[in-house]
Amino acid sequence: MYARVTTVDGDPGRIDEVITFVKETVEPLVRQQPGSFGLAMFINREKGRVAVTTAWESEAARAPTWSRGSVSG
């Protein structure tokens, strides 16, 4: 299994917007990718920090998802 962790620091007052974006936009895209095991999100509301971890069956499956820091095919 291979993983990718992406962390974002932002405005704590907008953390719910980030959560909604990840759940509604990023997660469905990740789940569509071949070899994806899914996504986990870890949140520190006080600091406005979000860590998103994606899990992949192989390094080859993980590789195409890295393009300018976003999910792509």
N, C-alpha and C positions, 0 to 999 in steps of 0.2 A: 504494500500500500504506500502511496505517495500523497503528500499533502502540500497545500499552499496556504500561507497565512498572510492576510492583508490587514494592516491596522490603519485606522483613520482617527485623527484627533480633530475635534471640532467644537462647536458651540454646544455646551451641555443643554441649553434651552431648545435645541433643534434635534436632540437625539431621537425623538419619536419619528421624525421625518426620515432619518437614516434607517431606522428599523423597518419602517414601512417600505422604503425603497429596496432594501435587501430582500425582504419577504416577497414583495410583489414583482420585482424586476429581476434581481440577480439570482435568487434561488431557482425560479423556473428555468432560467437559461442554463444554469449549472446542471440541473437535473436532466436536461435534454442532451447534454454532451455524452458521447460514447465513453464508457469507462468511469463515469462519475458515480461515487458512492453517496454524494450529497454534500451538505453544508451545515456548519455550526456557527453560531454567532455568540460572542461574549461581549458584554457591555459594562462599562463603568459610567454610570449616569453622572456622578459628581464631576468627573474629569472630562466628560464628553468623548470618551475613547471607545471605539468599537473594533473588535478583532473578528474577522471572518475567516474561518478555516474551511477549505474545500478538500475533499478526499478523493483519490483516484486509484484505479486498479493498477496502473503502471505509469512509469515516467513518460512514456509515449502518449498516453491519454491526457496527462496533465499538461504537456508542452504546448499544444495549440491554444490553450486558454489564456496564455500570456501575450497580450498585445496592448501596449500602452496602458497597462494596469487595469484592463477590463476584460470581461469574458468575450471571447470571440471563437469562431469555428475554424 
